[in-house]
Amino acid sequence: MSFANRHNKGSKFNIDTTGWDYKKLQELFDDDKDAIHNLQGLYISKGGEYGPAPVAICDGYCVNLPSHLTEEVNGILASDEDVEDIKSGKVGFSVYSYEKEIGKKTKTCYSINWEDL
């Protein structure tokens, strides 16, 4: 890959998401915990409340992903093979829940597993 391709900014996925709803992983989990969601694209949102965070582009909606996936998503975006797999409809994700101790409380959190389609 050339220097320009590695470092020029811009969308790797030509998808117009104007007017699309943003969903939380909890919503997807609550709707159908066994569902596999078709991934159409990814990007890093720079304007998040907690800093940069990844966003998944799905079928007609976007999903805010946990910030702990930012480094992994940056790696995916840097890989031409991974980007082509997503564009070809070969990638999806499932949502899972887990418990995390925060101070004296236990909180239910959500993350994803990548799925081959």
N, C-alpha and C positions, 0 to 999 in steps of 0.2 A: 504494500500500500504506500502511496506517495506521501510526502510530508504534507502537502495541501489537503489530501483526503483525511489524514489523521487529525489535522488541527483546525480546519475551517469549520465554523459553526453553522448550524442549520439543521433542519429536520431530515432525518433519514427515511421518514415515512410520509408520503404525500397524502395525508388524510385531513380533511377539513372538519374539525371538531366543534366549529362554531355552533353554539346553542345546545350542545350535548350536556346532559346531566353528569355530575360527579357523584360517584357512589363510594361508600365506605366498605371496607372488607366485612365488617360486621353485618351490613345489609345483605351482601351476597351470601354470607354464611347462614344468616337467618332465613333467607328465601329458600335455599337448597344447599345444605352442607356438603352434598355429594356432587354438585355440579362442577363441570370443567368449563371454564370460560375461555373462549377463543381470543387469543392475543393478536391484535392487528398492528400494534406499535408500542413504543415506549419513549418517554422523554423524562428529563429531570426538570422539575419545577424549581425555579430559583427563588420564588416569592413565598415559600412556606413559613409558617409561624416558627418552626424549629430549624430553619435553614433549608438547604437544598434537599429535595425528596423526590423519589421516582413516581411516575404516573404511568399506568397501563391504559392503552387505548383498546377498547373492546368493541363489540357489535352495538354501536349506537350510544355508548356511554364511556366515561373514563373512570378509573379507579385510583384513588390515592393509595400508594403502597407505603409500607413502613420505611422510615429513614434508614433502618439497618440494612436495607437492600440497595442503598444508593451506590456503593462501591461495585456491587455485583452488576447492577444495571449499567453503570458506566462501562464496565468490561464488556457487556453484551453489545452496547452501542458502538464500541470500538472494534468489534469483530464483524467483518463483512459476511462471514458464513452465518453467524447468528442472526444478523439483520435479514439476510436472504431467507433463512428458515422461517422467520416471523412473517415476512412478506408473502411467502409461499403457503401460509396457513398451516404450518407444521407445529406450531407452539401454542400451548394454552397454559392455564394455571388452575389449581384448586385452592380453596381457602381452608385453613385449619385454625383452631383456637388453642390457646395455652394460658396457663395461669402464671402470673408474675407477682412476686412480693414487692410492693412499693411502700416503704416505711412499715407501718403496722397493718397495712391493708393488702389484701390479695385482689388483683385486678385481672380480668379476662382480656387478653390481647389476641390479635389476629395477624396471621402472616400467610404466605403462599408457598406452595410447591409447584415447580414448573412441571408441565405435562407435555409429552409428545403426542401429537394428534396424527 
